[in-house]
Each structure stands twice: as C-alpha cells, then as structure tokens.
C-alpha cells in the first residue's frame, strides 16, 4: 500500500478509536499525511522513538501495542524467557503511563506475565528490576532527553541490558507481520484474576536497588566526615530521578540538598527548559540561580528517565561552569581508582569500558593504575555486554563504564547508564576533594 492507502485504512478500520480518526481527518497538508504514513515507525537496538500522534510513523497507542505483540511473539519462541515474564517501567512523558499499561495488557493477552511499576521509575531501576526479578525481558516507555513532543519504547534482555542487533531484527520481523487488529490487550481485571498482571510497589525493587547503591560507595568514612558540610542543588528536570536521587544522597549522609522547586514535579511538557537534557547549558539556568543563592558546592541535573547526569561546579573565579561528560567521567574514574588503590581494593584484573568516541584521557588514567581500558561501539548496551562477558569468562573485573553523552556506571547490578549511581558517586568525589580544600574543578585541573 502507498501512504494514502495506509491513511484510508486508519480512518476506516474500527480498531482505531474516534479520537485518532478525528486527528487524522483534520490534517489538510498532504505532506503531513505522507510523513505520518509513508513508513512504519522503525524498531531497532534502541527500540522505537518518535513524535506523538496518529499514524504508522508516529508514537501512539497502536504502534505500542503492535511492538509489544512483536515482543510477545519473540518471547514465545524462547519459552524459558517467556515464562519468566516482563518488567515494565515508564517516565514522566505524555502517555507514558498509558503506553506502559497497554504494553502490560498485550503481554497478558498473549499469556505472558507482566510486572508493571506502580509509578514512574528511572531506566536504571528497570534494568536492575529485570535482573532482580529474574524476568525474561524488560520494557521502558521513555524518549530519554528528547523534546516533549516525543515518546519512545526501549526493550531490554534478561541480562538487564538493552537488546542487541540480532534480537532487534527478530522483533522487527515479528512486528512487520502483524496487523493492528491482531494486537489487542487483555482486560485489566481479567489479567489480575489470571495472575498475569503484577503491580510492582516500593518494597519489591526500590529498597533493594537503594541497598545495592550503598555497596558502590568507595569510601564511607569520607561521607561520614564531610557529608554534612557539603551542599548540592539538584534538579530532576521534571523527570523520574527526584525520589531515588534524593533518597540515596540522604542515606549516604548528604543532608544539604536543595531541589529546584520549579522542576521538582513531573511535567510532560518540560515547561521550564528548552530541552530536558543536561547536556544543554540552559537546562541549568534555574539550578545555578539557586546554587548561587544557597552557596552550593555543585549543581546536578538528571534527564527525564534519569540515566544521564550533568553537573555545574565552581571554577577558580567562583563562577559555576558546566563540565562535559568526558570530564565528569574522568573525575569519577580517577577518584575510584586512586581510592581503591589506597585502601587495597583495586582488582588486579580491573577494566574500564568506554565507548569508542569517548575521551582517551580515561585510558591514560586507567593505565597509570595498571587497569585496562576497553573500547566498545557507541551505545551503553555494549558496555552491558562486556560486563556479562567478564562475568562469564572471569577475564576482567568491571570497575567503571561510561560514554561521553553523560552516561556512567560503577556497578554491575545495573546494565545501563545510571544517573542515580552517578549522582551518588560524584557527590562522594566532591566530598573527598572538599576535605582536601579542593573543588571538582580543582580536581579536574589536577588530573590534567
């Protein structure tokens, strides 16, 4: 079918609701119709992502159902995975909760147990939950740091990492074989009665995840000594990081945390920023304003799904400046390796894993401590694959992984970049350097 035939199919087929049909009928621009219908929304290693709206090339309820039915068919070809069920999480974007619920109910309709979080959660919590709950796969509804008109769908394997190209191709083939009317959900009450729908609350995963983060503290003594003297301004940028980031900072002893009130609560329109992306300097405007008012040591920002962390620190003139992802990672890495060497916990077969486009300074740092650096292709799933490979072969002990686009990881219980982990770690770094009369900016200059 050409794009016009697809358009007519959508406005005439009873599977699509009247609101969808009305939206499509209101479009007078032929180019707009063509853009919405000339192709299917693509599904790849990053799942799928697109502008919200009606049409086969848009992010909507029907494409989410179809993608999930494709996932269900793939899982059914792998019965061992299918019987373990799927964990589903979502962020604060428009329709994220609806898409997550419908994904769960499509799985239930296909006889696969769905474990759905009761409220928004960060991507790293989903990754952790897949492993914690021994699930066969994971789904998270998010468009990460994209503009508010976007949403997306990420698929995770049973190792807690995003799927690789081979699985993505298989799921894509399944999706393309499906008609929309073949992808209907189960009734929610029926799914609960059948034991196919489980709602995940705080006790099942959140507490365990936070306990795991405590094990990643490198030097508990420095936090006991300096935590109460350290002041942070934090903004979740209307996303999912607010609760877990504030919780872990409080629990490790950092009590002076000021949250940007205008950006504290979920807002699918991200109305206070140009883009909900900590890589964009203007995202920090409100945080830096507050940091100056309260004389904070640092300002942190996490993106809506809380897998990326950006920070602003004081330079030698006392002005707040933003560090880029390579700089933040270099500070974290140097701190981890130097502290572990000093306390005798640096593994002899330690390894740092970074994306091939990330800074070579990390290799210089790691080499100086006798630690190997391994490059992988861009995409944190390849860091996750290396962690899995290390565990299976025993060849290396994972110490730290990162990519220049503000993604970091210092543990192995999560297999994606983790801004909750990173917020905790960079706070510890800052406390340690403050104890020596240094800022994070000083630390970076010292590393250079």
C-alpha positions, 0 to 999 in steps of 0.5 A: 500500500502507498501512504494514502492507502495506509491513511484510508485504512486508519480512518476506516478500520474500527480498531482505531478509536474516534479520537485518532480518526478525528486527528487524522481527518483534520490534517489538510497538508498532504505532506503531513499525511505522507510523513505520518504514513509513508513508513512504519515507525522503525524498531531497532537496538534502541527500540522505537522513538518518535513524535506523538500522534496518529499514524504508522510513523508516529508514537501512539497507542497502536504502534505500542501495542503492535511492538509489544505483540512483536515482543510477545511473539519473540518471547514465545519462541524462547519459552524459558524467557517467556515464562519468566515474564516482563518488567515494565517501567515508564517516565514522566512523558505524555502517555507514558503511563498509558503506553506502559499499561497497554504494553502490560495488557498485550503481554497478558493477552498473549499469556505472558506475565507482566510486572508493571511499576506502580509509578514512574521509575528511572531506566536504571531501576528497570534494568536492575528490576529485570535482573532482580526479578529474574524476568525474561525481558524488560520494557521502558516507555521513555524518549530519554532527553528528547523534546516533549513532543516525543515518546519512545519504547526501549526493550531490554534482555534478561541480562538487564541490558538493552537488546542487541542487533540480532534480537532487534531484527527478530522483533522487527520481523515479528512486528512487520507481520502483524496487523493492528487488529491482531494486537489487542490487550487483555482486560485489566481485571481479567489479567489480575484474576489470571495472575498475569498482571503484577503491580510492582510497589516500593518494597519489591525493587526500590529498597533493594536497588537503594541497598545495592547503591550503598555497596558502590560507595568507595569510601564511607568514612569520607561521607561520614566526615564531610557529608554534612558540610557539603551542599548540592542543588539538584534538579530532576528536570521534571523527570523520574530521578527526584525520589531515588536521587534524593533518597540515596544522597540522604542515606549516604549522609548528604543532608544539604540538598536543595531541589529546584522547586520549579522542576521538582514535579513531573511535567510532560511538557518540560515547561521550564527548559528548552530541552530536558537534557543536561547536556544543554547549558540552559537546562541549568539556568534555574539550578545555578540561580539557586546554587548561587543563592544557597552557596552550593558546592555543585549543581546536578541535573538528571534527564527525564528517565534519569540515566544521564547526569550533568553537573555545574561546579565552581571554577577558580573565579567562583563562577559555576561552569558546566563540565562535559561528560568526558570530564565528569567521567574522568573525575569519577574514574580517577577518584575510584581508582586512586581510592581503591588503590589506597585502601587495597581494593583495586582488582588486579584484573580491573577494566574500564569500558568506554565507548569508542568516541569517548575521551582517551584521557580515561585510558591514560588514567586507567593505565597509570593504575595498571587497569585496562581500558576497553573500547566498545561501539557507541551505545551503553548496551555494549558496555552491558555486554562486556560486563556479562562477558567478564562475568562469564569468562572471569577475564576482567573485573568491571570497575567503571563504564561510561560514554561521553553523552553523560552516561556512567556506571560503577556497578554491575547490578545495573546494565545501563547508564545510571544517573542515580549511581552517578549522582551518588558517586560524584557527590562522594568525589566532591566530598573527598576533594572538599576535605582536601580544600579542593573543588571538582574543578580543582580536581579536574585541573589536577588530573590534567 
